[in-house]
Amino acid sequence: MAATISRLEPPIAFAKLGRCVYAAAIIALGVENISCARTATHVLGARYDVIPVLPWLPAIPWLAYVFGAVLVFCAAGMLAPASRRKAALTLGAVLLVSTILLDFPKYALHLASIPLRTIALEPLSLACLAFLIPQPATVPIWLTRTSRLLLGASMIVYGVDHFLGLAFIANFVPSWAPFHRFWVVFFGVALIAGGIGIALNVLLRWGAFGLGLMFGIWVLTLHLPRVLGLYEIPAPHSADELSSLFIAVALWGGLWALAE
């Protein structure tokens, strides 16, 4: 029976690949923070000047340099087994503090804003994944459970927002794909179902694997083509589009790593 169940689990190779993909995406975000420190600002809701890279820091060059370096070093440390735990916990703490201090206050002023809600939940999701990537025995159980609950809740909110912004999100589905609204609804349901599984630790490995696969599909069919300007969008020089790509890649890799 145990052998039968093990054969039904997602392959461990996906989890090992996921850790590398997650770390590479965080390194890319760190490098982008550094490159955007002096050359780019972005007006968010016409009220906030921020660096257009997660964790959306104020447009203060030295701060972006510091955060960029921290992201790069932490992500690089996660690639080595000996330093994985310390690097992951440090990265998770940095992203969590950034979420609480930088992103939640902006969202609190506009609770109906789906874009601001997404901006607040993205670094929170990545922080939770950082806390969950080390072996569970090396992380306090309360932190593992809390991270799993927050990550699952974030996925559920992403899914609900697919229904709240159905018409708007459907515009982002590539023109070559039929039934735009169907795919928005389908992925919304998948996010909610996967989020519930992660939060309640029910079929967690399959839920994490499935959601990671979904983000991987988005990377290849949506984010990467937009960055390359393949959908008639002038995105190759857009820091926002690059950030969206790297965040989607990090969620893809982190969720696959969680499947271990």
N, C-alpha and C positions, 0 to 999 in steps of 0.2 A: 504493500500500500504506500509506504513512504517513497519507494522508488518511483511509483506511478505519479505521485504528487510532485516529486522533484522534476520529473520530465515535463510537467505542465507549467513550471515556472519559467519566467523570461531568462534567456541565456545570460550567465554571469559576465560574458564578454561585453555585453552592452553596458553593464555597470562600470566596468573598468574603463571602457571608452568614454562613458559619460563623465567620469572624474576629469579626464584630460580635456574634454570639450568644455566643461564648465570652467576649469582653470584658464584655458586659452582665451575664452570670452572675457573673463575678468581682467586678464592681462591686457587684452585689446581695449577694454574700457579705461584701464589705467593709463595706457599710452595715449588714448584719445583725450583724457583729462589734461595731460601734460601738453599735448599739441594744441589744444583749444584754450589754454590758460590765457594767452595774450592776444589771440587772433579772432576769437569768436565770443559773442554774447547773444543771448536769445531772450526775447520778451515773452513771458508766459502770462497770458491773459492780460497783456498790456499793462501789467502792474509789477512784475518781478523780473529783474535782470539776473539771469543765472547762466552758468556754463551749461551748454546743451548736451551734457553727458551725465549719466547716472553717477553720483546721487544728486545731480542738479544743484551744485554749490552756488553760492553768490559769486558774481563775476569779480573775484579777487584772485589775481594771478598766483600769489604765493600759496594760497589755500588749495588751488587746483593742482599745483605742483606736488604739494605734500600728499594730498589724497591720491593722486595718480601713482606716486611712488609706493604708497602703502598698498594699493590694490595690486600693483605688479609684484611686490615682494611676497605678499600673502598668497596670491594665486600660485606663484612659483613654488612657494613652500609646500603647497598642497600636493604637488606632484611627487614629493619624496615621502615615503612612509614614515621616516623618522621625525619629520617636522609637520606632518599632515594635520595632527590634532591641534597643535598650537596655532598654526597658520589659519586653519579653518575657523577656530573660535575667535581669533583676532579679527578676521575678515567679517564674520557674522556680527561681532560687536560693533565694528565700524559702520557697517551698513544699517544696523538696527538703530544706533544713535543718530545717524544721518536722517533716517526715516522719521524718527520722533521729533528731532529738532528742526529739520528743514522742510519736510514734505507734508506731514500731518497738519501743521498750523495753516498752511496754504489751503489745504483741502477743507479744513474746518470752517473756513470762511465761505466756501461754495460747495455745500454738501451734495447738491444736485448735479455737479459737474462730473461727467464720466471721465474726461481726459485727466482731470486733477486726481480723481480717485485712482485711476490706473497709475499715474505717476507716483502716488503715495504707496501703492501696493507692490510695485515692481521691486524697489530695493528691499522691502520687507520680505517678499518671496525669496529673493536671492540670499538674504540674511538667514532665513530659516533653512534653506538648502545647505548653506555653509555649516550650520550647526548640526545638520543631519548626515553630512557626508562621512565624518569619521565613524569608526566602529562604535556602535551604541554603548558597548561596555566602557568606553573611554570618556563618555560624556554623561553628566548628571541626568538621571532619568526625568527629572522635572523639566529640564531644558529640551530633551528629546520630545516629550509629550507636548509641551507648549509649542515648540517649533512645528510639530506635525499638525496641531490644531490650527495654528495661524496660517500655515501654508495651505491646508485644506480649505480654510475659510476664504483665503485670497482667491483660490481657484473657483470656488463657488461664486464669489462676487464677480469675477471675470465672466463666468457663464451667464449670470443674471444680466450683466451689462450687455451681453450679446442680444438679449431680447429687448432691453430698454432702448438700445441704439440700433435696432435691426436694420432700418433703412439706411442709416449712415454707414454702418459697418459693411453692408452689402456692396457699397461703392468700391471697397478695397479688394473685393474678390476679382481676380484677373478676368479680363473680358473673354478669354478662351474657355473659361469654365462655365458650364450651364447652371441654371437654377441657383442664382446667387443667394437668394434668401434662404433656400433650403440648407446650404452649407453653413450659413451663419447660425441657423437654428441647430443643426446637427452638432457643430462644434460647441455651441452653448450648452447643450445637453451633456456632451462629453466632459466638458469642464466641470459641470455641477456633479456629475456622477463620480468622476475621478477625485474631485475635491472631497466629497463625502467619504469615499474609500480611504483617502489619506488621513483625514481628520479622525475617523473612527478606527483606523488600523484594520480595515476589512478589505481583503484582496489588495493590500497596499502595493505589492510589487507589480501586479498587473495594472493597477490604476496609474502608478508612477510611470511605468513603461509606456502605457498607452498615451498619457498626456505628453511625455517626452517625444514620442513619435509624432504626435500632432504638432508640437512646436517645431520639430525638425522639418515636417512638411511645409509649414509656414515659412521657415527660413529659405527653403529651396524654391518655393513657388511664389512667394510674396516679397519677403524682405530683401533677399539677394538681388532679384530682378529689379526692384525699385532702386537699390543702391547703384546698380549698373546702368540705370536709365532705360531699361528695356520696355517699360510700360508707358513710354512717352511722358515720363516724369523727370524733370531736371534734377535728379537726386544724386549724381555721382559726387558732388561737392557739398552735400548737405550733412552737417554733423548730426542733425536730428535723425536722419535716415540711418546713418552708421550706428548711432546709439541704439535705435530700435532693432537693428540687425544683431548687434552684440548681445543685447538683453535677451532676445529670442533664442540665440544660440546658448546662452548661459542657462536659461530655463530648460531647454532641450537637454543639455548635458547634465545639469543638476538633477533633473527628474529621473534620468536613466541611472545616475549614480545612486539615487535613493532606492531604485529597484533591487539593489544588492541586499 
